[in-house]
Amino acid sequence: MSDRQVYAGDPTRLGAHVVGDGVSFSVFSENAEAMHLCLFDADGRETRIALPERDGDVWHVHVPGIGVGQHYGFRAEGPFDPNAGHRFNPAKLLIDPYARQLSGQPDWNDALCGGAEAPDDRDSAPFAAKSIVADPTFDWGGGHAPVTALDQTVIYEAHVKGFTQLMPGVEAPGSFAAMASDPAVDHLVKLGVTAVELLPVHAFLNDRFLVEKGLVNYWGYQTVGFFAPAPRYLSTGRIDEFQQMVARFHAAGIEVILDVVYNHTGEGDELGPTLGFRGLDNASYYRLAEDPSQYVNDTGTGNTLNLEHPMVLRMVLDSLRYWAGMMGVDGFRFDLCSTLGRTAEGFDRNAAFFKALRQDPLLATKKLIAEPWDIGPGGYQLGAYPPPFAEWNDQYRDGVRRFWRGDLGHVPVLADRIPGSAGQFDHSGRAATSSVNLLTAHDGFTLTDVVSYAEKHNEANGEDNRDGHGENHSDNMGIEGPTKDKQIVAARALRRRNMMATLLLSQGTPMILGGDEIGHSQNGNNNAYAQDNGVTWIDWARADEAFRAFTARLIAFRKRHPILRQKRFLHSVPRKVDGVIDLFWWRPDGQEMTRSDWTNGHNQTLCAELRIASGTPSYAQREDAIYLAFNAGDAVALQLPACPDGFHWVRHIDTAQPLAEPAAVSGAYDLAETAVAALCMERV
């Protein structure tokens, strides 16, 4: 124990903060009986300092003579009584929950475990990750974030390493610096996306069972520090590398959205390691089962954070404010968001977390996206979130996949998805942009694999292909996996164009999985969470340039046409301004769809004439009409609706003719089998 002179710290600022001639440390623990700060020198020698002050449940101390770069941790004393929910063990070095930088991954050793039924007295410090005092001050140079409205947004989901590891011309691949490089930014700008959604970049754990199999946690959904960037992505070893990346994206007009994991931590269940939260105050940080020695497991990861505790809720909100304010982030995608709205009675759309977000003057202005489910009872809550949340729409994904696979009876399903899934989202004043439409995401097949594999192939994960989704609504189109058969190659390319066109012609907020635009494959692995290798790294040398160009063309077309990105839902009702119906559903022969047409399970063609929605104010951007045709069946002759005098239809998109220039059409339009067409009503 050190006898060095210390002073009272600042209990109002949790974490480590440089103040004057030293550092103020503050940490929350409601049930601890004593708290020690542990300082480490360059040789790993530890100095322990008892925190002399406790204000309420915040322990604090000011230590002179240290500053930025100091390695530290905590040790907490208290009861080890699992039956009462307490798992204090001073033999375990603990991460500061507010640490803004960590030294790296823990070295897996049994000493990291605190003990399931009795305390393990082995010292974990030689193996534990250390917290580091950091200064997040950054000169943004007068730059401003783009602040792109949702109706203008096209999201690109990317993995820091997977996106950059094999990208030509990139220095320090696999890092934030690589993400900010000219080749990376240029690709995104040319593609036309407006936001990058990064898979988890908070400091996360390599699960022991993966390490023992020679694998790693690639995706990052095992957070151990909610304020610290993942050390593996810091090529410079400085946290400003993340801020520099954000500034570079902002300068290019691209927003940064973080996939964040506040539903659980990497400590797992009672058999997992004691790294921070468990040792600081298990009964406060986690939701415990009826038997307090066990954990509520609505996340499938062994534990669930207890956001009903005010200090845990504060930690999450402080983390969000830190990333939004100090680190410049523009939005958040909340993993297993239903967990964040759980109370003792179940999911509550007015839970404390949602209320806090909605009233926060900073966070309420950011893009907030929910993954609207967890594995707990009543966890599937698609459409149930309050504004301003948007939500990942898995029903959109499944409906589009099944329509293009040729599943019968899916024309009515697609007809709900194209106008923004009103059945799920048109309530409580929510906008059509609330539906985040996706074909693919990190957890599942890539777009190329959706059209190349009928079954998942996850053998590389070491779980005998038992992991991952069994039903992917995919189709190998005749041969499982890669093929040189020209007909199958061409058919797969067409279906990818059809699906991407469907995505970018639909109302809602589109999201593209990074790599889909160039044909990236994961060899049929639909759960590549542990594949930090060529399975997941985008192979830019084999890029499908034609599909990249086609995707960019679709995005540009979407941006030009406000009809395709409306906030108001289309309900086939007359517009107040002119009495014209805002959405017509047509048969290919030019007649209006009837009830018998909608119930005809063998119909495989959907035609829609879209206009600016009823109720749209007169000051909004306007255009005349867009005709969309989605044909999953045989070739058809489309009888186009009559145009007013002085107007005609102009074909802009035809997936069967991806290189065709815009052309005027009159009377009928011949659409090939399994193809999509988009025509605009324009002045002659």
PENOR-V488059 format. One line per field, one symbol per residue. phi: phi as a letter, one per 30 degrees, with the letter a starting at -180 (. if undefined). psi: psi as a letter, one per 40 degrees, with the letter a starting at -180 (. if undefined). A space follows every 10 residues. Layout:
phi=???
psi=???
This chain:
phi=.dcddbbddc ddbdjcbdbh cabccbbdad cdcabbdccb ddcidcccbd ddbbciccca accdibaejd daabbccldc bedcicbdad dcdcddecdc abdlddddae ddddjdcbdc cdddedcddc dbdbcdebdd iidbddhdde dccbcbdbce dedcecddic dheibddddd deedddeddd djdcbccdee cdebcdeddd edcicbdddj dbdbbdccde edccdcibdd dddddeddde dcicdcccdc bcdabddidd cddccaeddd aedcdcdcde dddccdbdci cjbbdcdddd ddededdddd ddddcdcidc lbccdhdedd cdbdcjdbdc deddddddcd dcddccdbbc ddabcddidd beicdddcdc bdcdddeddd ededdjddic dddddddedj heeccdahid cddddddbcb aeckddddde cbbcbdbced dibhiddidd cchcadikbd idacdddded dddddddddd deedccdkcd bcdejddbid bchidcbddc ccaddcddcd dcdddddddd dddddddddd bdedbddddc bhbddddbid ddbcccdedj cddcedddcd dcdbbbbbcc bddejddddd dbadabccbc cccdebcddd ddcdeibbdb dcbbddbdcd debdbbibbd cddhbbbbbc dbdd
psi=hieihiihah eehiahhhhb eahhhhihhd eieihhhhhh adeehhhhhh heihhbehhi ihhieiaheh hiaihhiahg gdeeehfihe ehhhhhdehe iidaiihhid edhehddihh ehhedeeiii ihhihehhhe feiiidghid eehhihhihd dddedehieh ifieidddde iddddddddd deiehhhhih eihiihiddd deeeiihdde fgheheehih deegdeeiee dddddddddd deehihhhhi gediieeaae eiigdcdddd gdeddihiid heeiihgeee edihigeehd dddddddddd ddddcdeeie ihhhhfddde ehadeahhef idddddddeh dddeeihhhh hfiaeihfdh fheeiiifhi hhgddddddd dddeeehiee ddddddddee fdddegifei idedhhhidi adgaiidddd eehdiigfde effffdiihd hefihefdhh aiiehddddd dddddddddd dddeeiiahi hhhhddeefh iffeheffde ggaeddhhgd dfhgdddddd ddddddddde hddefidiih ffiiiddeeh hehhhiidee iihiddddeh eehehhhhhi ihihehidei hiicihhhhh heaiiihhhi iiiiheiihh hdhhdegdeh iiiihhcihh hiigiiihih hii.
